[in-house]
Amino acid sequence: MSSSEVQWLRPVTLTEELMELGHRNRLYLTCYTLHLASCQPLHHDLVYSGLTHLFRKVEVLRVCLGQRDGQLWLRQMNGCNLDFKIVEQRKTEEVEEELTHYIYNTSEGPMWCVRLLALPPTPSSTDLDSIFSHNYALMLGIHHSLADGFTNINICNLVHTILDDMVAGRPVNDEQQVGKLVGDEQTQKLYEEQRQKLLGDPELKERVRKDFQDGADTRPLFLDAFPVSGRTDVKTCFVNIQFDKNLTYSFRRKCKEEGVTLHSGLVGIINATLINLLNDHCEMPHEINFRAGHDINLRRYYEGDTTGIYGNHVPTFGFRTSFKTSENLMSNFWPTVKEFHKKLHSHLIERRPLQVVALKLMEKSKSEILDGYFTSQGTPDSYYTVSNMGDVTPLFTGESDCVKVVKLTRLASIRYMNSFICFYAHSLNGRLDLTMGFSNRFLDHKFARGFMDMMSVNMTTLSSS
C-alpha cells in the first residue's frame, strides 16, 4: 500500500508517544486476564471468530503506528490481523508476565493480542457451577498507547459479551461500534487552563512545586532493608490476592463508617503492612514519609458524557503525594487515614494532578521529557503507585447465560530499574482483587507473598476494630 493510500488518523499525543517509548523498552505493557466459566468448550475457531467481531466493533483495536513527515502518527491497519494463540501446559502467571513484556508489530498491527489457557475444573458447590464446568483464563494484552484501564475494562466486557452471545447462538452486530479513540484535545485544554492559573498566581505555582517534590529526596527504607540485586534479568514480577466477599464487605463498610474512600483505606493498609515488614529488616524512624503515586482517570475532569471515550487518558506524568505517618500506624490507624483522605481529596478537587503536569510542561521540553525516561537507573523517589479502578462490576453488562466472568486480574510492567512497586486494585462481584507488580531488582517473591499475607491479616483486624 502506498503512503497516499494509508488511512492516517492523527499525530500521537505526548502520552501515546511516551507509552510507545515504554513499549520499545518492554515497559508499561498491560495484561488483563478474564477468568471465564462456560457451559460449553471455547474452541479455537469460536474464540477466533469472536475476536474478529471484536476487531470490527472497536476502533482502538484497528489502529497501528507509522512515521509521517518525521512524526509518529496513528493510522488504520490494512486489514483484520489477529494475534491469538491457545496455550497449553503453562501457568497463567507465566503467560501474564510474558504479555507484560511483549513486543507488538506497531507498524502493521495488531497492537494487541489474546492468549487462551484452559484451566482445571473446580469443585462444584451448586447445580449452576456444574453447568459452567469449562474454565479458562483469557489473557488480553493491549499496547498502553491505545488503552488505559477504563478502555481495557470496557474491551474485556465486550469480549465476554461476544463470547456469551456466540455460545448462546445470538447474532453479533459488527456495524454497532463501541467506543471512539479520542485524542487529547480536552486534556490539553485542561492543562492550558491550569498553566494560565499558575502563571497568574506565583504562590500557587510554588505550592504545587513544593507539594510534588515533597519527599522526593527522602531515601526509601526499601534501600536499607533490601540490597539492590546484581541480577541481569531485571523485570516486573507479580503476586495476586483476591479477598473473599465477607472481608471485602467488612472493609468497605468500615471505610464508609469512618468517612473515607476504600482507596484511602487501602493506602493505609499498604502503609501499615510495609511498616510491619520493613521493621524486620531495618531500623525504623519514628516517622515515615510515604511518597506514593496515585493513577488518575482524566475523564473525571472532562465535560459531558465520557462513557464512549476510549484511548489513554491518564496524566502525562504520574501524580504523587507525600504523607507522614508514625511507625505505630496500626495503633492510630483510622485517624491517620482520615487525614490522608482529606489531603488526597483536597488535591483532586483543586485539580492538583493537572497542575503538576502543567508545571512540568512549562519547565521541560518534549525531548527532555522523553529522553532517559525509561532508561534511568536512579534511586526510586517513591515507595509505590496505586492503580485503583474501583468497583468494575457495573462495567460488565453481558448476559452471562452461557459464559460467566469469574475473576478479573490486572497487570502492567513498571519502570523496574527505578521503581519498587505498583498495586493494581479493583472490585468485581463483591470481591476486592489486588495485584502487586514489583521490580525484582529490589524485591523478591518471598517479600511479595509475605506482604500479601500480612495485608490480609491487617485488613481483617482493622475491619473489625
C-alpha positions as CSV (number, residue, x, y, z in Angstrom):
1,M,0.0,0.0,0.0
2,S,1.4,3.4,-1.0
3,S,1.7,6.2,1.5
4,S,-1.1,8.0,-0.3
5,E,-3.4,5.1,0.4
6,V,-2.7,4.9,4.1
7,Q,-5.6,6.0,6.3
8,W,-3.8,8.3,8.6
9,L,-5.7,9.3,11.7
10,R,-3.7,11.9,13.6
11,P,-0.3,12.6,15.2
12,V,0.2,10.7,18.5
13,T,-0.3,12.6,21.8
14,L,2.7,13.1,24.1
15,T,1.2,10.4,26.4
16,E,0.8,8.0,23.5
17,E,4.4,8.6,22.4
18,L,5.6,8.1,25.9
19,M,3.8,4.7,26.0
20,E,5.3,3.7,22.7
21,L,8.7,4.5,24.1
22,G,7.9,2.4,27.1
23,H,6.8,-0.4,24.7
24,R,10.2,-0.4,22.9
25,N,11.8,-0.9,26.4
26,R,9.2,-3.6,27.2
27,L,7.7,-1.4,29.9
28,Y,4.2,-0.1,30.6
29,L,2.6,-3.1,28.9
30,T,-0.7,-4.3,30.2
31,C,-2.4,-7.7,30.6
32,Y,-6.0,-8.1,31.6
33,T,-6.9,-11.7,32.5
34,L,-10.6,-12.8,32.3
35,H,-11.2,-16.0,34.2
36,L,-14.2,-17.5,32.4
37,A,-16.6,-20.3,33.2
38,S,-18.5,-21.6,30.2
39,C,-21.3,-24.2,29.7
40,Q,-19.5,-25.3,26.5
41,P,-15.9,-25.7,25.5
42,L,-14.4,-22.5,24.0
43,H,-12.8,-23.9,20.9
44,H,-10.2,-22.1,18.8
45,D,-12.5,-21.3,15.9
46,L,-15.2,-19.9,18.1
47,V,-12.8,-17.6,20.0
48,Y,-11.1,-16.6,16.8
49,S,-14.4,-15.7,15.3
50,G,-15.3,-13.8,18.4
51,L,-12.1,-11.8,18.3
52,T,-12.8,-11.0,14.6
53,H,-16.1,-9.4,15.7
54,L,-14.2,-7.6,18.4
55,F,-11.8,-6.2,15.8
56,R,-14.6,-5.0,13.7
57,K,-16.5,-3.3,16.5
58,V,-13.8,-1.5,18.4
59,E,-11.8,1.3,16.6
60,V,-9.0,1.2,19.1
61,L,-8.2,-2.4,18.0
62,R,-7.9,-1.4,14.3
63,V,-5.1,1.1,14.9
64,C,-1.3,0.9,14.4
65,L,1.6,3.4,14.2
66,G,3.6,4.9,11.4
67,Q,6.0,7.7,10.6
68,R,4.7,10.6,8.6
69,D,6.8,13.6,7.7
70,G,9.2,12.8,10.6
71,Q,6.4,12.5,13.1
72,L,4.8,9.5,14.7
73,W,1.1,9.1,13.7
74,L,-1.8,6.7,14.4
75,R,-3.2,5.0,11.3
76,Q,-5.7,2.4,10.4
77,M,-4.4,-1.2,9.9
78,N,-4.6,-2.5,6.4
79,G,-7.0,-5.3,7.3
80,C,-8.0,-7.7,10.1
81,N,-5.0,-9.4,11.5
82,L,-5.3,-11.2,14.9
83,D,-2.6,-12.3,17.3
84,F,-4.3,-15.1,19.0
85,K,-3.0,-18.4,20.4
86,I,-4.2,-21.2,22.6
87,V,-1.5,-22.0,25.1
88,E,-1.1,-25.4,26.8
89,Q,0.8,-26.7,29.7
90,R,1.6,-23.3,31.0
91,K,0.8,-21.5,34.2
92,T,-1.5,-18.4,34.0
93,E,1.1,-16.3,35.8
94,E,3.8,-17.2,33.3
95,V,1.8,-16.1,30.3
96,E,0.6,-13.0,32.1
97,E,4.2,-12.0,32.8
98,E,5.2,-12.7,29.2
99,L,2.5,-10.4,27.9
100,T,3.6,-7.6,30.2
101,H,7.0,-7.7,28.4
102,Y,5.6,-8.4,24.9
103,I,6.7,-6.6,21.7
104,Y,4.0,-5.7,19.2
105,N,4.3,-5.1,15.5
106,T,3.3,-1.5,15.8
107,S,4.0,-0.6,12.2
108,E,1.4,-3.1,10.8
109,G,-0.6,-4.1,13.8
110,P,-2.3,-5.6,15.7
111,M,-1.1,-3.7,18.8
112,W,-3.0,-6.2,21.0
113,C,-3.0,-9.9,21.5
114,V,-5.1,-12.7,23.2
115,R,-4.0,-15.9,24.8
116,L,-6.4,-18.6,25.9
117,L,-5.5,-21.2,28.5
118,A,-7.8,-24.0,29.7
119,L,-7.9,-24.3,33.4
120,P,-8.6,-27.4,35.6
121,P,-12.2,-27.9,36.7
122,T,-13.1,-26.5,40.1
123,P,-15.2,-28.4,42.6
124,S,-19.0,-27.8,42.1
125,S,-20.8,-26.3,45.0
126,T,-24.1,-25.7,43.3
127,D,-26.0,-27.0,40.3
128,L,-25.1,-23.8,38.5
129,D,-21.4,-24.5,39.0
130,S,-21.8,-27.9,37.4
131,I,-23.3,-26.3,34.3
132,F,-20.5,-23.8,33.9
133,S,-17.9,-26.6,34.0
134,H,-15.4,-25.4,31.4
135,N,-12.9,-22.9,32.9
136,Y,-10.5,-20.7,31.1
137,A,-8.0,-17.8,31.5
138,L,-8.4,-15.4,28.6
139,M,-5.4,-13.0,28.7
140,L,-5.7,-9.7,26.8
141,G,-2.6,-7.7,26.1
142,I,-3.0,-4.2,24.7
143,H,-0.4,-1.6,23.9
144,H,-0.8,1.2,26.5
145,S,-0.8,3.9,23.9
146,L,-4.2,2.7,22.8
147,A,-5.9,1.8,26.1
148,D,-6.0,2.9,29.7
149,G,-7.7,1.0,32.5
150,F,-11.2,2.2,31.6
151,T,-10.8,1.3,27.9
152,N,-9.3,-2.1,28.8
153,I,-12.2,-2.9,31.2
154,N,-14.8,-2.0,28.5
155,I,-13.0,-4.1,25.9
156,C,-12.9,-7.0,28.4
157,N,-16.7,-6.6,28.9
158,L,-17.2,-6.7,25.1
159,V,-15.0,-9.9,24.8
160,H,-17.3,-11.6,27.4
161,T,-20.5,-10.3,25.8
162,I,-19.5,-11.5,22.3
163,L,-18.4,-15.0,23.6
164,D,-21.6,-15.3,25.6
165,D,-23.7,-14.3,22.6
166,M,-21.9,-16.7,20.3
167,V,-22.2,-19.7,22.6
168,A,-25.9,-18.8,23.1
169,G,-26.5,-18.6,19.4
170,R,-27.3,-14.9,19.4
171,P,-26.1,-12.8,16.4
172,V,-23.2,-10.3,16.8
173,N,-23.8,-6.9,15.1
174,D,-20.4,-5.7,13.7
175,E,-22.0,-2.5,12.5
176,Q,-22.6,-1.4,16.1
177,Q,-19.3,0.4,17.0
178,V,-18.2,0.5,20.6
179,G,-16.1,3.4,21.9
180,K,-14.2,6.0,20.0
181,L,-10.4,6.6,20.0
182,V,-10.2,10.1,21.3
183,G,-7.1,12.3,21.4
184,D,-6.0,14.8,24.0
185,E,-8.0,17.9,23.0
186,Q,-9.8,18.1,26.3
187,T,-6.7,17.2,28.2
188,Q,-4.7,19.9,26.5
189,K,-7.5,22.4,27.3
190,L,-7.4,21.4,30.9
191,Y,-3.6,21.7,31.1
192,E,-3.7,25.1,29.5
193,E,-6.3,26.3,32.0
194,Q,-4.0,25.3,34.8
195,R,-1.0,26.8,33.1
196,Q,-2.7,30.1,33.0
197,K,-3.7,29.8,36.6
198,L,-0.1,29.1,37.7
199,L,1.2,32.0,35.6
200,G,-1.2,34.3,37.3
201,D,-0.6,33.0,40.8
202,P,3.2,32.6,41.7
203,E,2.3,31.5,45.2
204,L,0.1,28.6,43.9
205,K,2.9,27.7,41.4
206,E,5.4,27.4,44.2
207,R,3.0,25.5,46.4
208,V,2.3,23.0,43.5
209,R,6.1,22.6,43.0
210,K,6.7,22.1,46.7
211,D,3.9,19.5,47.1
212,F,5.1,17.5,44.1
213,Q,8.7,17.5,45.3
214,D,7.9,16.8,48.9
215,G,9.5,13.5,50.0
216,A,11.3,13.0,46.7
217,D,14.7,13.4,48.3
218,T,13.9,11.1,51.2
219,R,15.7,7.8,51.0
220,P,13.1,5.0,50.8
221,L,13.6,2.4,53.6
222,F,13.5,-0.4,51.0
223,L,17.1,0.5,50.1
224,D,18.2,0.0,53.7
225,A,16.1,-3.2,54.1
226,F,16.9,-4.9,50.9
227,P,20.2,-4.5,49.0
228,V,19.9,-3.9,45.2
229,S,20.4,-7.2,43.4
230,G,23.1,-7.6,40.9
231,R,20.9,-9.8,38.6
232,T,20.8,-9.1,34.9
233,D,17.3,-10.5,34.2
234,V,15.6,-7.4,35.8
235,K,11.9,-7.3,35.2
236,T,8.5,-6.8,36.7
237,C,7.1,-9.7,38.7
238,F,3.6,-10.2,40.1
239,V,1.7,-11.6,43.0
240,N,-2.1,-11.6,43.2
241,I,-4.6,-11.9,46.0
242,Q,-8.4,-11.9,45.9
243,F,-10.1,-11.1,49.2
244,D,-13.3,-13.0,49.9
245,K,-16.7,-11.3,49.9
246,N,-17.0,-11.2,53.6
247,L,-13.7,-9.4,54.2
248,T,-14.3,-7.1,51.2
249,Y,-17.7,-6.2,52.5
250,S,-16.5,-5.6,56.1
251,F,-13.6,-3.4,55.0
252,R,-15.7,-1.4,52.6
253,R,-18.3,-0.9,55.4
254,K,-15.6,0.1,57.9
255,C,-14.2,2.7,55.4
256,K,-17.7,4.1,54.9
257,E,-18.3,4.3,58.7
258,E,-15.0,6.2,59.1
259,G,-15.9,8.6,56.3
260,V,-13.1,7.7,53.9
261,T,-13.0,6.0,50.5
262,L,-11.9,2.4,50.1
263,H,-8.9,3.8,48.2
264,S,-7.8,5.8,51.2
265,G,-8.3,2.8,53.5
266,L,-6.3,0.6,51.1
267,V,-3.4,3.1,51.1
268,G,-3.5,3.0,54.9
269,I,-3.4,-0.8,54.9
270,I,-0.5,-0.8,52.4
271,N,1.5,1.6,54.6
272,A,0.8,-0.3,57.8
273,T,1.9,-3.6,56.1
274,L,5.1,-2.0,54.8
275,I,5.9,-0.8,58.3
276,N,5.3,-4.4,59.6
277,L,7.7,-5.9,57.1
278,L,10.3,-3.2,57.0
279,N,10.6,-3.3,60.8
280,D,12.0,-6.8,60.5
281,H,14.8,-5.7,58.1
282,C,16.0,-2.3,59.1
283,E,15.9,0.4,61.8
284,M,12.7,2.3,61.6
285,P,12.4,6.0,62.2
286,H,9.7,7.3,64.5
287,E,8.0,8.9,61.5
288,I,8.0,7.6,57.9
289,N,7.3,9.9,54.9
290,F,5.4,7.7,52.4
291,R,5.6,9.2,49.0
292,A,3.4,7.3,46.6
293,G,1.7,7.7,43.2
294,H,-2.0,7.5,42.5
295,D,-3.1,6.8,39.0
296,I,-5.8,9.3,37.9
297,N,-8.5,8.9,35.2
298,L,-8.6,12.2,33.5
299,R,-12.2,11.7,32.4
300,R,-13.2,12.8,35.9
301,Y,-12.3,16.4,34.7
302,Y,-13.8,16.1,31.2
303,E,-17.1,17.7,30.2
304,G,-20.1,15.8,29.0
305,D,-20.6,12.0,28.7
306,T,-17.3,10.2,28.8
307,T,-18.5,6.6,28.6
308,G,-17.6,6.3,24.9
309,I,-14.1,7.9,25.2
310,Y,-11.5,5.2,24.6
311,G,-7.7,5.6,24.4
312,N,-5.2,6.5,27.0
313,H,-6.5,9.3,29.3
314,V,-4.1,9.4,32.2
315,P,-1.9,12.3,33.1
316,T,1.3,12.6,31.2
317,F,3.2,12.5,34.5
318,G,2.1,10.4,37.5
319,F,0.5,12.2,40.4
320,R,2.3,11.6,43.7
321,T,1.5,12.7,47.2
322,S,3.7,12.6,50.3
323,F,2.2,11.7,53.7
324,K,4.0,11.3,57.0
325,T,2.9,8.6,59.4
326,S,4.0,7.2,62.7
327,E,5.8,3.9,62.9
328,N,2.9,2.9,65.2
329,L,0.3,3.4,62.5
330,M,-1.8,0.4,63.5
331,S,-2.5,1.9,66.9
332,N,-3.8,5.1,65.4
333,F,-4.9,3.8,62.0
334,W,-8.3,5.4,61.2
335,P,-7.5,8.9,62.4
336,T,-4.3,8.8,60.3
337,V,-6.3,7.5,57.2
338,K,-8.8,10.3,57.7
339,E,-6.0,12.9,57.5
340,F,-4.6,11.2,54.3
341,H,-8.1,11.1,52.8
342,K,-8.6,14.8,53.5
343,K,-5.4,15.7,51.8
344,L,-5.9,13.5,48.7
345,H,-9.5,14.5,48.3
346,S,-8.5,18.2,48.5
347,H,-5.8,17.7,45.9
348,L,-8.3,16.1,43.5
349,I,-10.8,18.9,43.9
350,E,-8.1,21.5,43.4
351,R,-7.1,19.7,40.2
352,R,-3.6,19.2,41.5
353,P,-2.9,16.3,39.1
354,L,-3.5,18.7,36.2
355,Q,-1.4,21.5,37.8
356,V,1.6,19.1,38.3
357,V,1.5,18.3,34.6
358,A,1.1,21.9,33.6
359,L,4.0,22.9,35.7
360,K,6.3,20.2,34.3
361,L,5.3,21.1,30.7
362,M,6.2,24.7,31.4
363,E,9.7,23.7,32.7
364,K,10.7,20.9,30.3
365,S,10.8,20.4,26.6
366,K,9.4,17.3,24.9
367,S,12.9,15.9,24.3
368,E,13.8,16.5,28.0
369,I,10.6,14.6,29.0
370,L,11.2,11.6,26.7
371,D,15.0,11.2,26.9
372,G,16.1,8.8,29.5
373,Y,12.6,8.3,31.0
374,F,12.7,4.6,30.7
375,T,16.5,4.0,30.8
376,S,17.2,5.9,34.0
377,Q,18.6,3.8,36.8
378,G,18.4,6.4,39.5
379,T,17.1,5.7,43.0
380,P,13.3,5.4,43.2
381,D,11.8,8.6,44.6
382,S,8.6,7.0,45.9
383,Y,7.5,3.8,47.7
384,Y,4.8,2.6,45.3
385,T,2.0,3.6,43.0
386,V,-1.7,2.6,43.3
387,S,-3.8,2.0,40.2
388,N,-7.3,1.6,41.6
389,M,-10.2,1.1,39.2
390,G,-12.8,0.9,42.0
391,D,-15.8,-1.4,41.5
392,V,-15.8,-2.5,37.9
393,T,-18.9,-4.8,38.3
394,P,-21.3,-2.2,36.6
395,L,-19.0,-2.2,33.5
396,F,-19.7,-5.8,32.8
397,T,-23.0,-5.7,31.1
398,G,-23.2,-9.1,29.4
399,E,-26.0,-11.6,29.9
400,S,-23.8,-14.4,31.3
401,D,-26.3,-17.0,30.0
402,C,-23.5,-19.3,28.7
403,V,-20.3,-17.7,29.7
404,K,-19.6,-16.1,33.1
405,V,-16.8,-13.8,34.2
406,V,-15.5,-15.4,37.5
407,K,-12.5,-13.1,38.1
408,L,-10.5,-10.3,36.5
409,T,-6.8,-9.7,37.1
410,R,-5.0,-6.5,36.0
411,L,-1.2,-6.2,35.5
412,A,1.3,-3.9,33.9
413,S,5.0,-3.8,33.7
414,I,6.6,-0.9,35.7
415,R,9.9,1.0,35.2
416,Y,11.7,-1.7,37.0
417,M,15.1,0.0,37.1
418,N,13.9,2.8,39.2
419,S,10.6,1.8,40.7
420,F,9.7,-0.6,43.6
421,I,6.0,-1.5,43.4
422,C,2.7,-0.8,41.7
423,F,-0.5,-2.1,43.2
424,Y,-3.4,-2.8,40.7
425,A,-6.7,-2.8,42.6
426,H,-10.4,-3.3,41.7
427,S,-13.5,-5.0,42.9
428,L,-15.6,-7.4,40.9
429,N,-18.8,-9.2,42.1
430,G,-18.2,-8.1,45.7
431,R,-14.5,-9.2,45.9
432,L,-11.5,-6.9,46.1
433,D,-8.7,-8.0,43.8
434,L,-5.1,-6.8,44.3
435,T,-2.1,-7.5,42.2
436,M,1.4,-6.4,43.3
437,G,3.7,-5.7,40.5
438,F,7.3,-5.3,41.8
439,S,10.8,-4.9,40.4
440,N,13.0,-7.9,41.1
441,R,15.9,-5.5,41.1
442,F,14.9,-4.5,44.6
443,L,12.4,-7.1,45.9
444,D,11.6,-10.8,45.6
445,H,8.6,-13.2,45.6
446,K,9.2,-14.1,49.2
447,F,8.7,-10.4,50.2
448,A,5.7,-10.0,47.9
449,R,3.9,-13.1,49.2
450,G,4.7,-12.1,52.8
451,F,3.3,-8.7,52.1
452,M,0.0,-10.1,50.8
453,D,-0.4,-12.4,53.7
454,M,0.3,-9.7,56.2
455,M,-2.0,-7.3,54.4
456,S,-4.9,-9.8,54.7
457,V,-4.2,-10.1,58.4
458,N,-4.2,-6.3,58.9
459,M,-7.3,-5.8,56.8
460,T,-9.1,-8.4,58.9
461,T,-8.0,-6.8,62.1
462,L,-8.9,-3.2,61.1
463,S,-12.3,-4.2,59.6
464,S,-13.5,-5.3,63.0
465,S,-11.8,-2.6,65.1
